[in-house]
Amino acid sequence: MGYTRKSKYQMYIDSFDRAAEQNISTEKISNELFIVYNHDHNSNYIVNVENGKIMSCECPHHFYRGVVCKHMVVVMQQFDIPIAELILENV
């Protein structure tokens, strides 16, 4: 049986689920940079904000797939910063 790739919409929904389920914390470095720590996986990634909107994350999930990742979701939820429309257009 072959593997069926998830849709970008399903990956978007999964990011919210993973953000809620995992032990994740954030640190605001500046208005443009946030470090997101995933204590379950002993990793951290930088989320970038431009013009008051979340633009990117350096994690592989966002970098290679261009989708909303759990790190972006956590910054959005904890700091009330919207995700840029151009990223949401891919959902």
Backbone as XML, in Angstrom:
<?xml version="1.0"?>
<chain id="A" units="angstrom">
  <residue number="1" name="MET">
    <atom name="N" x="0.845" y="-1.179" z="0.000"/>
    <atom name="CA" x="0.000" y="0.000" z="0.000"/>
    <atom name="C" x="0.889" y="1.240" z="0.000"/>
  </residue>
  <residue number="2" name="GLY">
    <atom name="N" x="0.600" y="2.210" z="-0.822"/>
    <atom name="CA" x="1.418" y="3.409" z="-0.962"/>
    <atom name="C" x="1.099" y="4.462" z="0.085"/>
  </residue>
  <residue number="3" name="TYR">
    <atom name="N" x="2.023" y="5.365" z="0.236"/>
    <atom name="CA" x="1.871" y="6.474" z="1.166"/>
    <atom name="C" x="1.099" y="7.596" z="0.485"/>
  </residue>
  <residue number="4" name="THR">
    <atom name="N" x="0.133" y="8.155" z="1.173"/>
    <atom name="CA" x="-0.618" y="9.293" z="0.669"/>
    <atom name="C" x="-0.162" y="10.531" z="1.422"/>
  </residue>
  <residue number="5" name="ARG">
    <atom name="N" x="0.383" y="11.484" z="0.701"/>
    <atom name="CA" x="0.851" y="12.723" z="1.316"/>
    <atom name="C" x="-0.341" y="13.520" z="1.844"/>
  </residue>
  <residue number="6" name="LYS">
    <atom name="N" x="-0.173" y="14.088" z="3.026"/>
    <atom name="CA" x="-1.220" y="14.916" z="3.612"/>
    <atom name="C" x="-1.363" y="16.208" z="2.813"/>
  </residue>
  <residue number="7" name="SER">
    <atom name="N" x="-2.573" y="16.715" z="2.797"/>
    <atom name="CA" x="-2.803" y="18.016" z="2.159"/>
    <atom name="C" x="-2.214" y="19.106" z="3.047"/>
  </residue>
  <residue number="8" name="LYS">
    <atom name="N" x="-1.970" y="20.256" z="2.467"/>
    <atom name="CA" x="-1.448" y="21.373" z="3.253"/>
    <atom name="C" x="-2.450" y="21.783" z="4.325"/>
  </residue>
  <residue number="9" name="TYR">
    <atom name="N" x="-3.730" y="21.643" z="4.022"/>
    <atom name="CA" x="-4.745" y="21.948" z="5.033"/>
    <atom name="C" x="-4.627" y="20.988" z="6.210"/>
  </residue>
  <residue number="10" name="GLN">
    <atom name="N" x="-4.440" y="19.704" z="5.945"/>
    <atom name="CA" x="-4.306" y="18.735" z="7.034"/>
    <atom name="C" x="-3.033" y="18.988" z="7.836"/>
  </residue>
  <residue number="11" name="MET">
    <atom name="N" x="-1.944" y="19.369" z="7.165"/>
    <atom name="CA" x="-0.712" y="19.713" z="7.876"/>
    <atom name="C" x="-0.925" y="20.937" z="8.770"/>
  </residue>
  <residue number="12" name="TYR">
    <atom name="N" x="-1.719" y="21.902" z="8.297"/>
    <atom name="CA" x="-2.063" y="23.097" z="9.066"/>
    <atom name="C" x="-2.803" y="22.698" z="10.342"/>
  </residue>
  <residue number="13" name="ILE">
    <atom name="N" x="-3.810" y="21.844" z="10.217"/>
    <atom name="CA" x="-4.575" y="21.374" z="11.374"/>
    <atom name="C" x="-3.665" y="20.584" z="12.320"/>
  </residue>
  <residue number="14" name="ASP">
    <atom name="N" x="-2.823" y="19.732" z="11.776"/>
    <atom name="CA" x="-1.898" y="18.944" z="12.595"/>
    <atom name="C" x="-0.956" y="19.841" z="13.402"/>
  </residue>
  <residue number="15" name="SER">
    <atom name="N" x="-0.559" y="20.975" z="12.849"/>
    <atom name="CA" x="0.334" y="21.892" z="13.562"/>
    <atom name="C" x="-0.328" y="22.428" z="14.823"/>
  </residue>
  <residue number="16" name="PHE">
    <atom name="N" x="-1.616" y="22.706" z="14.761"/>
    <atom name="CA" x="-2.347" y="23.157" z="15.947"/>
    <atom name="C" x="-2.408" y="22.043" z="16.983"/>
  </residue>
  <residue number="17" name="ASP">
    <atom name="N" x="-2.651" y="20.827" z="16.529"/>
    <atom name="CA" x="-2.711" y="19.681" z="17.443"/>
    <atom name="C" x="-1.363" y="19.466" z="18.128"/>
  </residue>
  <residue number="18" name="ARG">
    <atom name="N" x="-0.292" y="19.475" z="17.361"/>
    <atom name="CA" x="1.041" y="19.257" z="17.930"/>
    <atom name="C" x="1.437" y="20.390" z="18.873"/>
  </residue>
  <residue number="19" name="ALA">
    <atom name="N" x="1.068" y="21.616" z="18.542"/>
    <atom name="CA" x="1.378" y="22.754" z="19.420"/>
    <atom name="C" x="0.691" y="22.591" z="20.772"/>
  </residue>
  <residue number="20" name="ALA">
    <atom name="N" x="-0.505" y="22.041" z="20.768"/>
    <atom name="CA" x="-1.256" y="21.850" z="22.012"/>
    <atom name="C" x="-0.754" y="20.648" z="22.810"/>
  </residue>
  <residue number="21" name="GLU">
    <atom name="N" x="-0.289" y="19.628" z="22.126"/>
    <atom name="CA" x="0.091" y="18.369" z="22.782"/>
    <atom name="C" x="1.513" y="18.367" z="23.333"/>
  </residue>
  <residue number="22" name="GLN">
    <atom name="N" x="2.414" y="19.126" z="22.738"/>
    <atom name="CA" x="3.821" y="19.038" z="23.102"/>
    <atom name="C" x="4.218" y="20.106" z="24.109"/>
  </residue>
  <residue number="23" name="ASN">
    <atom name="N" x="5.286" y="19.840" z="24.831"/>
    <atom name="CA" x="5.814" y="20.739" z="25.848"/>
    <atom name="C" x="6.678" y="21.790" z="25.152"/>
  </residue>
  <residue number="24" name="ILE">
    <atom name="N" x="6.059" y="22.922" z="24.827"/>
    <atom name="CA" x="6.707" y="23.973" z="24.037"/>
    <atom name="C" x="6.653" y="25.292" z="24.798"/>
  </residue>
  <residue number="25" name="SER">
    <atom name="N" x="7.754" y="26.030" z="24.775"/>
    <atom name="CA" x="7.778" y="27.362" z="25.368"/>
    <atom name="C" x="8.423" y="28.330" z="24.374"/>
  </residue>
  <residue number="26" name="THR">
    <atom name="N" x="8.232" y="29.613" z="24.628"/>
    <atom name="CA" x="8.768" y="30.624" z="23.719"/>
    <atom name="C" x="9.545" y="31.678" z="24.477"/>
  </residue>
  <residue number="27" name="GLU">
    <atom name="N" x="10.421" y="32.332" z="23.757"/>
    <atom name="CA" x="11.164" y="33.465" z="24.295"/>
    <atom name="C" x="11.165" y="34.559" z="23.239"/>
  </residue>
  <residue number="28" name="LYS">
    <atom name="N" x="10.711" y="35.738" z="23.619"/>
    <atom name="CA" x="10.707" y="36.879" z="22.698"/>
    <atom name="C" x="12.079" y="37.541" z="22.757"/>
  </residue>
  <residue number="29" name="ILE">
    <atom name="N" x="12.789" y="37.511" z="21.643"/>
    <atom name="CA" x="14.101" y="38.140" z="21.551"/>
    <atom name="C" x="13.950" y="39.610" z="21.171"/>
  </residue>
  <residue number="30" name="SER">
    <atom name="N" x="13.047" y="39.868" z="20.236"/>
    <atom name="CA" x="12.724" y="41.225" z="19.801"/>
    <atom name="C" x="11.321" y="41.164" z="19.200"/>
  </residue>
  <residue number="31" name="ASN">
    <atom name="N" x="10.832" y="42.281" z="18.682"/>
    <atom name="CA" x="9.516" y="42.271" z="18.025"/>
    <atom name="C" x="9.528" y="41.449" z="16.745"/>
  </residue>
  <residue number="32" name="GLU">
    <atom name="N" x="10.719" y="41.134" z="16.234"/>
    <atom name="CA" x="10.850" y="40.388" z="14.986"/>
    <atom name="C" x="11.334" y="38.950" z="15.166"/>
  </residue>
  <residue number="33" name="LEU">
    <atom name="N" x="11.862" y="38.602" z="16.328"/>
    <atom name="CA" x="12.442" y="37.269" z="16.524"/>
    <atom name="C" x="11.940" y="36.610" z="17.810"/>
  </residue>
  <residue number="34" name="PHE">
    <atom name="N" x="11.526" y="35.362" z="17.650"/>
    <atom name="CA" x="11.076" y="34.553" z="18.776"/>
    <atom name="C" x="11.779" y="33.201" z="18.703"/>
  </residue>
  <residue number="35" name="ILE">
    <atom name="N" x="12.248" y="32.707" z="19.845"/>
    <atom name="CA" x="12.794" y="31.357" z="19.893"/>
    <atom name="C" x="11.718" y="30.455" z="20.492"/>
  </residue>
  <residue number="36" name="VAL">
    <atom name="N" x="11.453" y="29.359" z="19.807"/>
    <atom name="CA" x="10.467" y="28.390" z="20.286"/>
    <atom name="C" x="11.220" y="27.128" z="20.682"/>
  </residue>
  <residue number="37" name="TYR">
    <atom name="N" x="11.062" y="26.745" z="21.943"/>
    <atom name="CA" x="11.743" y="25.574" z="22.501"/>
    <atom name="C" x="10.762" y="24.411" z="22.569"/>
  </residue>
  <residue number="38" name="ASN">
    <atom name="N" x="11.132" y="23.294" z="22.003"/>
    <atom name="CA" x="10.335" y="22.067" z="22.114"/>
    <atom name="C" x="11.073" y="21.159" z="23.091"/>
  </residue>
  <residue number="39" name="HIS">
    <atom name="N" x="10.560" y="21.094" z="24.311"/>
    <atom name="CA" x="11.216" y="20.332" z="25.367"/>
    <atom name="C" x="11.042" y="18.829" z="25.171"/>
  </residue>
  <residue number="40" name="ASP">
    <atom name="N" x="10.017" y="18.426" z="24.442"/>
    <atom name="CA" x="9.814" y="17.000" z="24.167"/>
    <atom name="C" x="10.872" y="16.460" z="23.208"/>
  </residue>
  <residue number="41" name="HIS">
    <atom name="N" x="11.333" y="17.298" z="22.291"/>
    <atom name="CA" x="12.289" y="16.856" z="21.268"/>
    <atom name="C" x="13.674" y="17.477" z="21.453"/>
  </residue>
  <residue number="42" name="ASN">
    <atom name="N" x="13.832" y="18.262" z="22.543"/>
    <atom name="CA" x="15.107" y="18.908" z="22.834"/>
    <atom name="C" x="15.621" y="19.696" z="21.623"/>
  </residue>
  <residue number="43" name="SER">
    <atom name="N" x="14.754" y="20.540" z="21.064"/>
    <atom name="CA" x="15.112" y="21.339" z="19.897"/>
    <atom name="C" x="14.563" y="22.756" z="20.053"/>
  </residue>
  <residue number="44" name="ASN">
    <atom name="N" x="15.086" y="23.674" z="19.266"/>
    <atom name="CA" x="14.534" y="25.032" z="19.240"/>
    <atom name="C" x="14.699" y="25.611" z="17.852"/>
  </residue>
  <residue number="45" name="TYR">
    <atom name="N" x="13.774" y="26.489" z="17.516"/>
    <atom name="CA" x="13.768" y="27.124" z="16.197"/>
    <atom name="C" x="13.393" y="28.592" z="16.345"/>
  </residue>
  <residue number="46" name="ILE">
    <atom name="N" x="13.826" y="29.390" z="15.386"/>
    <atom name="CA" x="13.522" y="30.818" z="15.377"/>
    <atom name="C" x="12.347" y="31.090" z="14.449"/>
  </residue>
  <residue number="47" name="VAL">
    <atom name="N" x="11.380" y="31.828" z="14.968"/>
    <atom name="CA" x="10.234" y="32.289" z="14.187"/>
    <atom name="C" x="10.450" y="33.773" z="13.908"/>
  </residue>
  <residue number="48" name="ASN">
    <atom name="N" x="10.290" y="34.162" z="12.644"/>
    <atom name="CA" x="10.508" y="35.544" z="12.211"/>
    <atom name="C" x="9.187" y="36.269" z="11.991"/>
  </residue>
  <residue number="49" name="VAL">
    <atom name="N" x="9.145" y="37.506" z="12.463"/>
    <atom name="CA" x="7.974" y="38.365" z="12.309"/>
    <atom name="C" x="8.401" y="39.607" z="11.536"/>
  </residue>
  <residue number="50" name="GLU">
    <atom name="N" x="7.622" y="39.976" z="10.528"/>
    <atom name="CA" x="7.869" y="41.199" z="9.764"/>
    <atom name="C" x="6.568" y="41.971" z="9.651"/>
  </residue>
  <residue number="51" name="ASN">
    <atom name="N" x="6.637" y="43.259" z="9.867"/>
    <atom name="CA" x="5.462" y="44.129" z="9.769"/>
    <atom name="C" x="4.293" y="43.599" z="10.597"/>
  </residue>
  <residue number="52" name="GLY">
    <atom name="N" x="4.610" y="43.060" z="11.774"/>
    <atom name="CA" x="3.568" y="42.607" z="12.691"/>
    <atom name="C" x="2.912" y="41.290" z="12.328"/>
  </residue>
  <residue number="53" name="LYS">
    <atom name="N" x="3.513" y="40.523" z="11.398"/>
    <atom name="CA" x="2.938" y="39.233" z="10.994"/>
    <atom name="C" x="4.021" y="38.160" z="10.966"/>
  </residue>
  <residue number="54" name="ILE">
    <atom name="N" x="3.634" y="36.945" z="11.353"/>
    <atom name="CA" x="4.560" y="35.821" z="11.323"/>
    <atom name="C" x="4.827" y="35.467" z="9.869"/>
  </residue>
  <residue number="55" name="MET">
    <atom name="N" x="6.118" y="35.457" z="9.515"/>
    <atom name="CA" x="6.509" y="35.226" z="8.126"/>
    <atom name="C" x="7.149" y="33.861" z="7.903"/>
  </residue>
  <residue number="56" name="SER">
    <atom name="N" x="7.944" y="33.390" z="8.874"/>
    <atom name="CA" x="8.660" y="32.147" z="8.631"/>
    <atom name="C" x="9.162" y="31.534" z="9.926"/>
  </residue>
  <residue number="57" name="CYS">
    <atom name="N" x="9.569" y="30.283" z="9.806"/>
    <atom name="CA" x="10.230" y="29.545" z="10.868"/>
    <atom name="C" x="11.371" y="28.781" z="10.211"/>
  </residue>
  <residue number="58" name="GLU">
    <atom name="N" x="12.442" y="28.604" z="10.949"/>
    <atom name="CA" x="13.592" y="27.905" z="10.375"/>
    <atom name="C" x="13.493" y="26.387" z="10.496"/>
  </residue>
  <residue number="59" name="CYS">
    <atom name="N" x="12.402" y="25.860" z="11.034"/>
    <atom name="CA" x="12.264" y="24.408" z="11.168"/>
    <atom name="C" x="12.078" y="23.750" z="9.792"/>
  </residue>
  <residue number="60" name="PRO">
    <atom name="N" x="12.439" y="22.485" z="9.667"/>
    <atom name="CA" x="12.308" y="21.795" z="8.377"/>
    <atom name="C" x="10.871" y="21.726" z="7.855"/>
  </residue>
  <residue number="61" name="HIS">
    <atom name="N" x="9.912" y="21.591" z="8.758"/>
    <atom name="CA" x="8.511" y="21.484" z="8.328"/>
    <atom name="C" x="8.083" y="22.717" z="7.534"/>
  </residue>
  <residue number="62" name="HIS">
    <atom name="N" x="8.414" y="23.892" z="8.049"/>
    <atom name="CA" x="8.073" y="25.121" z="7.316"/>
    <atom name="C" x="9.044" y="25.370" z="6.163"/>
  </residue>
  <residue number="63" name="PHE">
    <atom name="N" x="10.328" y="25.196" z="6.411"/>
    <atom name="CA" x="11.346" y="25.524" z="5.415"/>
    <atom name="C" x="11.166" y="24.733" z="4.122"/>
  </residue>
  <residue number="64" name="TYR">
    <atom name="N" x="10.951" y="23.427" z="4.233"/>
    <atom name="CA" x="10.864" y="22.582" z="3.033"/>
    <atom name="C" x="9.458" y="22.482" z="2.450"/>
  </residue>
  <residue number="65" name="ARG">
    <atom name="N" x="8.440" y="22.609" z="3.289"/>
    <atom name="CA" x="7.067" y="22.448" z="2.796"/>
    <atom name="C" x="6.333" y="23.775" z="2.622"/>
  </residue>
  <residue number="66" name="GLY">
    <atom name="N" x="6.833" y="24.832" z="3.252"/>
    <atom name="CA" x="6.196" y="26.141" z="3.152"/>
    <atom name="C" x="4.857" y="26.222" z="3.846"/>
  </residue>
  <residue number="67" name="VAL">
    <atom name="N" x="4.658" y="25.361" z="4.855"/>
    <atom name="CA" x="3.379" y="25.324" z="5.560"/>
    <atom name="C" x="3.519" y="25.928" z="6.953"/>
  </residue>
  <residue number="68" name="VAL">
    <atom name="N" x="2.384" y="26.187" z="7.585"/>
    <atom name="CA" x="2.363" y="26.675" z="8.955"/>
    <atom name="C" x="2.809" y="25.538" z="9.873"/>
  </residue>
  <residue number="69" name="CYS">
    <atom name="N" x="3.800" y="25.812" z="10.711"/>
    <atom name="CA" x="4.320" y="24.790" z="11.627"/>
    <atom name="C" x="3.845" y="25.069" z="13.052"/>
  </residue>
  <residue number="70" name="LYS">
    <atom name="N" x="4.070" y="24.104" z="13.939"/>
    <atom name="CA" x="3.643" y="24.244" z="15.331"/>
    <atom name="C" x="4.351" y="25.408" z="16.025"/>
  </residue>
  <residue number="71" name="HIS">
    <atom name="N" x="5.568" y="25.729" z="15.604"/>
    <atom name="CA" x="6.308" y="26.835" z="16.213"/>
    <atom name="C" x="5.632" y="28.169" z="15.901"/>
  </residue>
  <residue number="72" name="MET">
    <atom name="N" x="5.162" y="28.309" z="14.673"/>
    <atom name="CA" x="4.440" y="29.517" z="14.268"/>
    <atom name="C" x="3.109" y="29.614" z="15.020"/>
  </residue>
  <residue number="73" name="VAL">
    <atom name="N" x="2.450" y="28.484" z="15.183"/>
    <atom name="CA" x="1.171" y="28.453" z="15.898"/>
    <atom name="C" x="1.355" y="28.905" z="17.342"/>
  </residue>
  <residue number="74" name="VAL">
    <atom name="N" x="2.401" y="28.422" z="17.996"/>
    <atom name="CA" x="2.644" y="28.788" z="19.396"/>
    <atom name="C" x="2.901" y="30.285" z="19.531"/>
  </residue>
  <residue number="75" name="VAL">
    <atom name="N" x="3.715" y="30.854" z="18.650"/>
    <atom name="CA" x="3.962" y="32.304" z="18.699"/>
    <atom name="C" x="2.662" y="33.063" z="18.447"/>
  </residue>
  <residue number="76" name="MET">
    <atom name="N" x="1.870" y="32.615" z="17.491"/>
    <atom name="CA" x="0.589" y="33.255" z="17.198"/>
    <atom name="C" x="-0.304" y="33.250" z="18.444"/>
  </residue>
  <residue number="77" name="GLN">
    <atom name="N" x="-0.400" y="32.110" z="19.104"/>
    <atom name="CA" x="-1.289" y="31.979" z="20.246"/>
    <atom name="C" x="-0.779" y="32.735" z="21.472"/>
  </residue>
  <residue number="78" name="GLN">
    <atom name="N" x="0.509" y="32.657" z="21.753"/>
    <atom name="CA" x="1.042" y="33.264" z="22.976"/>
    <atom name="C" x="1.221" y="34.775" z="22.881"/>
  </residue>
  <residue number="79" name="PHE">
    <atom name="N" x="1.475" y="35.277" z="21.673"/>
    <atom name="CA" x="1.759" y="36.702" z="21.518"/>
    <atom name="C" x="0.725" y="37.437" z="20.671"/>
  </residue>
  <residue number="80" name="ASP">
    <atom name="N" x="-0.331" y="36.727" z="20.262"/>
    <atom name="CA" x="-1.417" y="37.317" z="19.478"/>
    <atom name="C" x="-0.894" y="38.026" z="18.225"/>
  </residue>
  <residue number="81" name="ILE">
    <atom name="N" x="-0.029" y="37.323" z="17.496"/>
    <atom name="CA" x="0.530" y="37.838" z="16.245"/>
    <atom name="C" x="-0.041" y="36.999" z="15.100"/>
  </residue>
  <residue number="82" name="PRO">
    <atom name="N" x="-0.660" y="37.618" z="14.111"/>
    <atom name="CA" x="-1.237" y="36.829" z="13.009"/>
    <atom name="C" x="-0.173" y="36.259" z="12.084"/>
  </residue>
  <residue number="83" name="ILE">
    <atom name="N" x="-0.534" y="35.176" z="11.439"/>
    <atom name="CA" x="0.335" y="34.572" z="10.428"/>
    <atom name="C" x="0.076" y="35.284" z="9.099"/>
  </residue>
  <residue number="84" name="ALA">
    <atom name="N" x="1.136" y="35.579" z="8.374"/>
    <atom name="CA" x="1.030" y="36.324" z="7.122"/>
    <atom name="C" x="0.099" y="35.628" z="6.138"/>
  </residue>
  <residue number="85" name="GLU">
    <atom name="N" x="-0.680" y="36.416" z="5.428"/>
    <atom name="CA" x="-1.653" y="35.894" z="4.484"/>
    <atom name="C" x="-1.013" y="35.042" z="3.400"/>
  </residue>
  <residue number="86" name="LEU">
    <atom name="N" x="0.194" y="35.426" z="2.961"/>
    <atom name="CA" x="0.821" y="34.674" z="1.865"/>
    <atom name="C" x="1.124" y="33.236" z="2.278"/>
  </residue>
  <residue number="87" name="ILE">
    <atom name="N" x="1.351" y="32.993" z="3.537"/>
    <atom name="CA" x="1.557" y="31.625" z="4.017"/>
    <atom name="C" x="0.209" y="30.904" z="4.102"/>
  </residue>
  <residue number="88" name="LEU">
    <atom name="N" x="-0.808" y="31.601" z="4.577"/>
    <atom name="CA" x="-2.131" y="30.987" z="4.705"/>
    <atom name="C" x="-2.756" y="30.690" z="3.352"/>
  </residue>
  <residue number="89" name="GLU">
    <atom name="N" x="-2.339" y="31.392" z="2.303"/>
    <atom name="CA" x="-2.858" y="31.102" z="0.957"/>
    <atom name="C" x="-2.505" y="29.687" z="0.502"/>
  </residue>
  <residue number="90" name="ASN">
    <atom name="N" x="-1.435" y="29.128" z="1.070"/>
    <atom name="CA" x="-1.019" y="27.771" z="0.712"/>
    <atom name="C" x="-1.822" y="26.695" z="1.408"/>
  </residue>
  <residue number="91" name="VAL">
    <atom name="N" x="-2.662" y="27.071" z="2.359"/>
    <atom name="CA" x="-3.422" y="26.083" z="3.132"/>
    <atom name="C" x="-4.594" y="25.591" z="2.338"/>
  </residue>
</chain>
